[in-house]
């Protein structure tokens, strides 16, 4: 037989081990609930009684129910280059800096070489391309930016 102190601070009992197991199943008692066994003067947490250890274990997670995963708050780590690439596309688009930021070395070299080899005349065309791409980068949500430009490796527009 056992006595317990309930969540309301009141003493209940004496109760049998089976009644205490039923209260555990009903979530009326837990591992922190204070319990006094018959014949003992001290109160101990229910979790310290080995006879109730199996009853206090959390139920196993079902294999059919996937665990709930909360998405991280804030920007996606793989979208961390979105803002620098967008700003450099708008300001330095003619030099292809935004392409280098995203890891598109070939496309960046094309833009840089067109600007340099035409003595700056081709800079206007490359700058317009960079300006448009920078605006596109900044307007896309992080998930779409990662899908298109990081995973999809889309180099132009």
C-alpha positions, 0 to 999 in steps of 0.5 A: 500500500502507498500514500501519495501527494497529488498535484493539488498538494493533498495526500491520498491513500492508502492505495494499492500498487494497481491503483497507482499504476492506473493513476500513472496511466491517467497522468494523475501521477508521474515520476516526480510525484511524492510517494510513501510506502507502507512502513517507511517514514520518508517520502520519495519520488515515484520514479525511485521505486523500481516496481513502477519503473516500467509504468513510468517509461514514455511510450515507444514512438510509433514507426508509422508516425514521423517525428515532428521537425520544426524548421529553423527560424531565420534565413536558410544557411544555404541562402546566406549568399543571396543578399551579397550576390544580389547587392553585388549584382546591382552595384558591380554587375558588369564585373560579374562579382555576383557570379563568383559569390554564388560559385559560378566561376565560368559565368563570372569570368565571361562577364569580367572578360567581356567588360575588360576585353571590350575596354569597358564598352561591354560593361553596359550590357553586362551591368544590365544583366547583373542588375536584373539578376541582382533584383531577381536574387533579392526578390526570391524567397530563401527556399526558392533561391536555394532550389533554383540557384544553389541546388539547381545551379542556374547560372543565367537569369 
